[in-house]
Amino acid sequence: MARPHIEFIQSQVIPFKSGLYGGARPEIETRMLSEDDMDGSASTVLRYPAGWSRTRPHTLDVDEEFFVLEGVMEINGRMYGKHAYAHLPKGYLRESHVSSAGAVVLTFFSGEPHASEAATATFEFDDRRLVEFIDTRTMAAQKGERKHMNSGDWDPSGTSHKKLYQDPDSGELTWLIGLEPGWRYNKSETHPVVEEEFAILGDICFPMGVMRDGGYFWRPPGIEHGPFATWGGTLHLCRCRGGPFSTDLRETDGPNWSPDYTPTLPAEYQAYVDAAGDRFDCEPGY
């Protein structure tokens, strides 16, 4: 996978640009979180303007996975409100795709997306890989040991977990993790696969800074990270790429609750951070 190590950036500093790369939705805006320059896969935040619609039946030639951050989106008559999730395989038919009031949607593509008009009778997709709709707010959370995460003796105390998708062939996972206020973890971690996260709510202290709402990282395999802590609790959407998830753990002296922001970023993203200053790396005012 040819994506740079990004750990971490507050996505608010990345500008929105007109259109969706690949040209499928020219009227929307795209904030590019990370992109693979070899296979065209990407992680994005998409902003749909109020009144946006595409009413002709069509398909994409790649998988589209999304989580609604703000607003409402409608696909095939189904309403996707705040924190709704879906994984739509390539070839999935969108008879209509509308956002009457506008929406901001965390969206992942398995390659550069291109749209093709399609008749209802001719579309095909792998239904093993379809998750058409989850309202993650009402989905029951799992607590305690999570054997399918292959995380050794990782202590799940103070955490909750919602498994959203697992690829039937590769074993790649998408999940939500919540951490309660005051949670801390004294161990560091290493994974044999890419780990990707987007902070939906809250704060988490990493050795290289405090990631807040909108924070994002793409971490290549084999990079040790942690320990961790959170002052007020947090909710993250997580993905692993390149195979099933697992974790090796190492004891440390414990987390730094007030770390300086010292990220690992490609030059373009470092320039965005430098231009923003400390606007997104500060405590709330009281």
GIJOZI-V937840 format. One record per residue. N is the residue number from 1. RES is the residue in one letter. SS is DSSP state (a for helix, b for strand, c for the rest). PHI is phi as a letter, one per 20 degrees, with the letter a starting at -180 (999 if undefined). PSI is psi in radians with two decimals (none if undefined). Layout:
n = [N	N]
res = [RES	RES]
ss = [SS	SS]
phi = [PHI	PHI]
psi = [PSI	PSI]
This chain:
n = [1	2	3	4	5	6	7	8	9	10	11	12	13	14	15	16	17	18	19	20	21	22	23	24	25	26	27	28	29	30	31	32	33	34	35	36	37	38	39	40	41	42	43	44	45	46	47	48	49	50	51	52	53	54	55	56	57	58	59	60	61	62	63	64	65	66	67	68	69	70	71	72	73	74	75	76	77	78	79	80	81	82	83	84	85	86	87	88	89	90	91	92	93	94	95	96	97	98	99	100	101	102	103	104	105	106	107	108	109	110	111	112	113	114	115	116	117	118	119	120	121	122	123	124	125	126	127	128	129	130	131	132	133	134	135	136	137	138	139	140	141	142	143	144	145	146	147	148	149	150	151	152	153	154	155	156	157	158	159	160	161	162	163	164	165	166	167	168	169	170	171	172	173	174	175	176	177	178	179	180	181	182	183	184	185	186	187	188	189	190	191	192	193	194	195	196	197	198	199	200	201	202	203	204	205	206	207	208	209	210	211	212	213	214	215	216	217	218	219	220	221	222	223	224	225	226	227	228	229	230	231	232	233	234	235	236	237	238	239	240	241	242	243	244	245	246	247	248	249	250	251	252	253	254	255	256	257	258	259	260	261	262	263	264	265	266	267	268	269	270	271	272	273	274	275	276	277	278	279	280	281	282	283	284	285	286]
res = [M	A	R	P	H	I	E	F	I	Q	S	Q	V	I	P	F	K	S	G	L	Y	G	G	A	R	P	E	I	E	T	R	M	L	S	E	D	D	M	D	G	S	A	S	T	V	L	R	Y	P	A	G	W	S	R	T	R	P	H	T	L	D	V	D	E	E	F	F	V	L	E	G	V	M	E	I	N	G	R	M	Y	G	K	H	A	Y	A	H	L	P	K	G	Y	L	R	E	S	H	V	S	S	A	G	A	V	V	L	T	F	F	S	G	E	P	H	A	S	E	A	A	T	A	T	F	E	F	D	D	R	R	L	V	E	F	I	D	T	R	T	M	A	A	Q	K	G	E	R	K	H	M	N	S	G	D	W	D	P	S	G	T	S	H	K	K	L	Y	Q	D	P	D	S	G	E	L	T	W	L	I	G	L	E	P	G	W	R	Y	N	K	S	E	T	H	P	V	V	E	E	E	F	A	I	L	G	D	I	C	F	P	M	G	V	M	R	D	G	G	Y	F	W	R	P	P	G	I	E	H	G	P	F	A	T	W	G	G	T	L	H	L	C	R	C	R	G	G	P	F	S	T	D	L	R	E	T	D	G	P	N	W	S	P	D	Y	T	P	T	L	P	A	E	Y	Q	A	Y	V	D	A	A	G	D	R	F	D	C	E	P	G	Y]
ss = [c	c	c	c	c	b	b	b	b	b	a	a	a	c	c	c	b	b	c	c	c	c	c	c	c	c	c	c	b	b	b	b	b	b	b	c	c	c	c	c	c	b	b	b	b	b	b	b	c	c	c	b	b	b	c	c	c	b	b	b	c	c	c	b	b	b	b	b	b	b	b	c	b	b	b	c	c	b	b	b	c	c	c	b	b	b	b	b	c	c	c	c	c	b	c	c	b	b	b	c	c	c	b	b	b	b	b	b	b	c	c	c	c	c	b	b	b	c	c	a	a	a	c	c	c	c	a	a	a	c	b	b	b	b	b	c	c	c	c	c	c	b	c	c	c	c	a	a	a	c	c	c	c	c	c	c	c	c	b	b	b	b	b	b	b	b	c	c	c	c	c	c	b	b	b	b	b	b	b	c	c	c	c	b	b	c	b	b	b	b	c	c	c	b	b	b	b	b	b	b	b	b	b	b	b	b	c	c	b	b	b	b	c	c	b	b	b	b	b	c	c	c	c	c	b	c	c	b	b	c	c	c	c	b	b	b	b	b	b	b	b	c	c	c	c	c	c	b	b	b	b	c	c	c	c	c	c	c	c	c	c	c	c	b	c	c	a	a	a	a	a	a	a	a	a	a	c	c	c	c	c	c	c	c	c	c]
phi = [999	d	d	f	f	c	b	c	c	f	f	f	e	e	f	f	c	f	n	d	g	n	n	f	c	f	e	e	c	c	d	e	f	a	b	e	e	d	d	n	f	b	d	b	d	d	d	e	f	g	n	f	b	c	d	e	g	b	c	d	e	b	f	c	d	b	c	f	e	b	m	c	c	c	c	l	n	e	e	d	e	g	m	f	c	b	c	d	f	g	n	f	e	d	f	b	b	c	c	f	d	n	a	c	c	f	c	c	d	e	a	f	e	c	e	c	f	b	e	g	f	d	f	b	b	e	f	f	d	e	c	f	a	c	e	f	f	e	f	f	e	e	c	n	f	c	f	f	e	l	d	l	e	g	e	e	g	m	c	c	b	c	e	e	b	c	f	f	d	e	n	f	c	c	b	d	c	d	c	f	g	n	f	b	b	e	e	e	c	b	c	e	c	f	d	c	b	c	e	e	b	n	c	b	e	d	g	d	q	d	e	d	g	n	f	b	b	c	d	f	f	n	e	f	b	o	f	c	b	c	f	d	n	b	c	c	e	c	b	c	c	o	p	f	e	b	c	d	d	b	f	c	e	o	f	e	e	c	f	f	e	c	f	d	b	f	g	f	f	f	f	f	f	f	f	f	m	e	g	d	c	b	f	f	e	d]
psi = [2.26	1.06	2.51	2.76	2.10	1.90	1.72	3.01	2.44	2.01	-0.33	-0.36	-0.23	2.18	2.59	2.49	2.66	2.39	2.89	2.28	2.47	-0.32	0.08	-0.54	1.35	-0.32	-0.14	-3.14	2.57	2.27	1.98	1.94	-0.81	2.67	2.44	2.08	0.03	-0.88	-0.06	-0.01	2.67	2.75	2.27	2.85	2.14	2.36	1.99	2.19	2.71	2.34	0.03	2.43	2.65	1.89	-0.07	2.37	2.35	2.85	2.86	2.68	0.22	2.90	2.52	2.12	2.32	2.77	2.13	2.14	-0.72	2.64	-2.83	2.42	2.54	2.20	2.16	0.63	-0.11	2.35	2.18	1.74	-2.91	2.21	0.36	2.62	2.60	2.68	1.89	1.92	2.79	2.43	-0.13	2.28	2.19	1.78	-0.55	2.67	2.01	2.55	1.64	-0.72	-0.03	2.79	2.69	2.14	2.12	2.12	2.37	2.33	2.47	-0.10	3.13	2.13	2.31	2.41	2.51	2.32	2.47	2.43	2.54	-0.63	-0.18	-0.09	2.64	2.51	2.87	1.78	-0.17	-0.39	0.25	2.18	1.75	-0.56	2.30	2.23	1.70	-0.33	-0.58	-0.08	2.35	2.38	2.57	2.37	2.80	-2.86	2.41	1.53	-0.56	-0.18	-0.16	0.90	0.51	-2.28	0.53	2.28	1.99	0.13	2.35	0.17	2.73	2.74	2.37	1.96	2.10	-0.65	2.45	2.18	2.25	-0.32	-0.88	-0.39	0.00	2.53	2.63	2.32	2.82	2.44	2.33	2.45	2.31	2.73	2.41	0.03	2.50	2.70	2.16	-0.11	2.69	2.84	2.70	2.40	2.58	0.01	2.94	2.40	2.31	2.38	2.60	2.21	2.04	-0.76	2.68	-2.80	2.64	2.32	2.02	2.91	-0.46	0.21	3.13	1.99	2.22	-3.06	2.28	-0.07	2.62	2.48	2.66	1.91	2.06	2.89	2.66	0.11	2.09	2.42	2.67	3.06	3.13	2.80	2.76	2.35	-0.94	0.07	2.85	2.77	2.16	2.54	2.26	2.61	2.61	2.51	2.48	0.14	-3.08	2.67	2.49	2.89	2.32	2.39	2.61	2.35	2.50	-3.06	-0.02	2.91	2.74	2.07	-0.14	1.04	2.55	2.67	1.88	1.31	2.91	1.97	2.60	2.81	-0.71	-0.74	-0.59	-0.63	-0.67	-0.74	-0.78	-0.68	-0.56	-0.34	-2.47	0.39	-0.57	0.17	1.18	2.76	2.68	2.59	2.61	none]
